[in-house]
């Protein structure tokens, strides 16, 4: 009798299914607020599609500040007892939270920050990246441009970790392919709005082409200013594709025509997976196209769902299961490299073209299954 | 190579013109009322966003007039409703209240216009490039230079050639004496504050076809504008002109010649000004 009561109590007390708590570590204010919103939309889209109600989503605002990111990460880990963290937009914030995540042994699915070190010399079994690394996008672009027999470039990027890593990876690959970087500048980050002085320098450098990395408001200003100086014929513009990403394309308009870039996702990719993804996103968002940030959030969600389907539960099991998930999604085949926990994916080289009065991306080339070298990563 | 230097000279003039529009109002209200109005950058941001909205309905040229008018009226309302009450209370409440206004303005802009940066196309007549001494230069940037120059000349004429200007100079020089001889300094302050806000609004709408509008504008404009005011001297239109040209020369040629240091050069200039001429090159009181 007593045993029966005990058994009944245990059955009653045990929850039907363990709930998984997800902490979204995304900017809701500051420069990157729009990116944070896109990632959250994508993540929720994946969870909604799977119709799971055992996933609790908490959200904390990191702004674009390492200190804020660190405080919020600590709160999610210690106070909210999150099983898994998703997010981080800024590379600087990722640098700041890396040790906390690693020491607390909480899995973090990185859904944007490209900081190459996070899956290089600072890699961790608890950090899995489904977005891209700065190296991963720029190296294929350097090789591709050298193969197009472009002899010399002038480079421009904002003066912070991401800008330096992107231009560094590009220059290395471009030079190795036989090209020459004749000059370049890093512009003061967050202070430069007028690129006129730098565009005049690029023009005077005698380079055949211009290679840049800019994002956010800078991306819009840069492309418009490049166009207004009439440089299109003299100095073709190449970039890592964030410059003319869908988020900015409407504001840039015709000024973006002819810009060539490389990205891990394009809304115009012609695959069954992407078609249905674009359709269901557009239905919810006034016919807008999903950005690469939406896709990163979505893939973070699919990765988590994949790990949960294996029966993984809690921090340690999830951390082990996440990197083993592979699937073909909107951006194409996706797997995680066990050597670094960084995503292995296609990189798409595209040209921004005007079609029926709308700006869109035309695919020029696909570099398949781009994988980062370990870059000093020793998975413990 | 001559083309390169000519381009950089034009870039300097264009940047100076924009800086002058933003700084003139800040400098004069600083000098006149001793009021450190940190919300000035927010007025510039507001000018840009209002410009985008008005231009979408009525075109660029209407926006060019309407946006500064609305921002000017907003400035007047702020002055009457809030800032006037703390004008005599020393710098700390002024800084706190006006800086608080920046945060409020930024959040309001985010609610109304969203987080994605917006932009405004230059009007048809000003798109494309014009040749200056054989060097192609964006027509719109030439327009910015001319707008800045026109406003500078107009302000100089008002300050130095009209009765209101004379009253203004007197009030900057010695407000108590000015009041004693019957100058209504309260009304004068309101007028100056409104005009300064309108100029910041004009700066915003003029800037936005070049730089895109985002909420970070409120801060990115404020800092150089404060530096212009410190270097040029408070309360003087000529000082704001001189300060704007100096800051533009340092920023543009710094970027061209010594890019690694370009982020700090301007602060070095600021430090130098504070050490050797803390009142500014052409402060009120100095002959301007």
Interface residues (C-beta under 8 A of the other chain):
Chain A: X29 X31 X33 X34 X37 X159 X185 X186 X187 X188 X190 X191 X192 X193 X194 X196 X197 X198 X200 X201 X203 X204 X216 X217 X220 X221 X224 X225 X228 X229 X230 X247 X248 X251 X252 X253
Chain B: X1 X3 X4 X7 X8 X11 X14 X15 X110 X114 X115 X116 X117 X118 X119 X121 X122 X127 X128 X129 X136 X137 X138 X140 X141 X209 X210 X211 X212 X213 X214 X216 X220 X251 X252 X253 X255 X256 X259 X260 X262 X263
